[in-house]
Amino acid sequence: MTLKTSVGRRLLTLVSCQTAIAALLIFTAVQALSSVVTDKRQTYRFQVQSITEIGTAMEVAARLESLIADESFGASSPTRPAEGLSLLEQLDNFEARYRTHWEVVRGNTPDAVRFRTELLEAGDLGLLEKEARTLKDLDRSLAALKNDTDPAQSRWMNARKIREDLAALYNVKVAYSEIARQNVNARTRTAQFRLVTIGVLGTLLTLLLGLSVHRAISPRIRRLVRKVDRFRELGVNENVVETGKDEIAVLANALEKGFSAIAARERERTEFLAIAAHELKTPVTSIQGYTSLLLSHPEKTSILPRALQIIHRQSWRLSRLTEDLFLAMRAKTGKLQFEPGPLDMSALVSRVVSELAPLISSGPFRLHCKPDINILGDDALLEHALWSLLSCASALSESDARVDVRLNKRETWATLSVDVMGSNVSAGDLEALFTPFQTLEYECGGGIRCAVGLYLCREIVRVHNGILQVRQMSKGLSEFVMELPA
């Protein structure tokens, strides 16, 4: 397993572990919350309500005892009054409700079954037996109280016994409530312990995995930082090999490609400036030499026409090269000045071909130009674009090969096509000439010359909302195509 693959797996393990811990914490918290809600509902419904009902029944039993005592020791009629029957009926209803909803020892409700199971698991059977005896005594006392043949003294004793049974039942339910509270606290502590344990273990595990990932990633990140710092300070592009497929390797490879492109562009810029300086120096030297010759030998009037011709041609060349450099820099910064107006494209192409032909030592141009093709454009910018394009095509073509230049109109487009004959340069290599700081060597009457690439040419066409591209027509034949809206 490579280091990069190991890092990827460690990261995946770390993320999976954190996700599992979060899911487990959520599950445990939801489970604990559900248990708390269940305990709260059971405590209120099964304990609090039953104790409240027992308290109410004890008040009824006290009133019944007081009523029977009045009958037994007072001057009232021996006939049981309606109030006594109502109180006795309320006690019967209470007993029925208790056995249905709150009895533990033989109850069938979910709350009764759950609480009885807890008591049996704890081995606490005394309260269950006490509840059973108390309910049995209460049932017997109620049945005896209903017997009208018993003397008043006996009924009073039964009423008193009912109140005592209810008090005993109250004590049983209070004891049940205390046990239920202890069980709820125990379950709450267990849930808290689980949450804390999961959190601590998850934190430790995440920390260990994080340290492992850090140990695997940190050296590689530091290497990338050193690479960036050295490139920023010294312009040195150090090759950092990252053969993996993880994110750091992708970032490193992206930096490598980016820095390589920047370094290559810097080399191109340096070469471009050197070539530009050389090209500027050549016409300046010629102008200076012939000017000095004329000044030092004014009597040699025979050399005046040739000297003036050379000075004119070199100054024109210097002016054009300077203008090309100026426009290229403005195009690079997006500040190319564009002043469109009505323009006869046919006349412009014919004029540039006629001016350029005497300066090119290779084969002549062959012009096929449809007349009166008018467009909306900038005459000065398009003249520069045509000079660059035709010079490039002539330099790329084989010696003595004709350069076909065709200008036609197709629907709403003026289309200029320039052939590159006999060249072994592919269309992809020709496309590279459209990038900034590219230069092109060509041979003219004065020897080998260099010129800037076609970046400025394409930018000029772009501001005219046109298209400039190169096509591979066949082996040894490529074609530049300029399309401008007409």
Sequence and secondary structure as in RCSB ss.txt:
>XXXX:A:sequence
MTLKTSVGRRLLTLVSCQTAIAALLIFTAVQALSSVVTDKRQTYRFQVQSITEIGTAMEVAARLESLIADESFGA
SSPTRPAEGLSLLEQLDNFEARYRTHWEVVRGNTPDAVRFRTELLEAGDLGLLEKEARTLKDLDRSLAALKNDTD
PAQSRWMNARKIREDLAALYNVKVAYSEIARQNVNARTRTAQFRLVTIGVLGTLLTLLLGLSVHRAISPRIRRLV
RKVDRFRELGVNENVVETGKDEIAVLANALEKGFSAIAARERERTEFLAIAAHELKTPVTSIQGYTSLLLSHPEK
TSILPRALQIIHRQSWRLSRLTEDLFLAMRAKTGKLQFEPGPLDMSALVSRVVSELAPLISSGPFRLHCKPDINI
LGDDALLEHALWSLLSCASALSESDARVDVRLNKRETWATLSVDVMGSNVSAGDLEALFTPFQTLEYECGGGIRC
AVGLYLCREIVRVHNGILQVRQMSKGLSEFVMELPA
>XXXX:A:secstr
  HHHHHHHHHHHHHHHHHHHHHHHHHHHHHHHHHHHHHHHHIIIIIIHHHHHHHHHHHHHHHHHHHHHHHHHSS
S SS  HHHHHHHHHHHHHHHHIIIII SSS  SHHHHHHHHHHHHHT  HHHHHHHHHHHHHHHHHHHHT TTS
 HHHHHHHHHHHHHHHHHHHHHHHHHHHHHHHHHHHHHHHHHHHHHHHHHHHHHHHHHHHHHHHHHHHHHHHHHH
HHHHHHHHH         S SHHHHHHHHHHHHHHHHHHHHHHHHHHHHHHHHHHHHHHHHHHHHHHHHHH TT 
GGGHHHHHHHHHHHHHHHHHHHHHHHHHHHHHTT      EEEEHHHHHHHHHHHHGGGB SS EEEEE S  EE
EE HHHHHHHHHHHHHHHHHHS TT  EEEEEEEETTEEEEEEEEET    HHHHHHTTSTT EEEEEETTEEEE
EE SHHHHHHHHHTT EEEEEEEETTEEEEEEEEE 
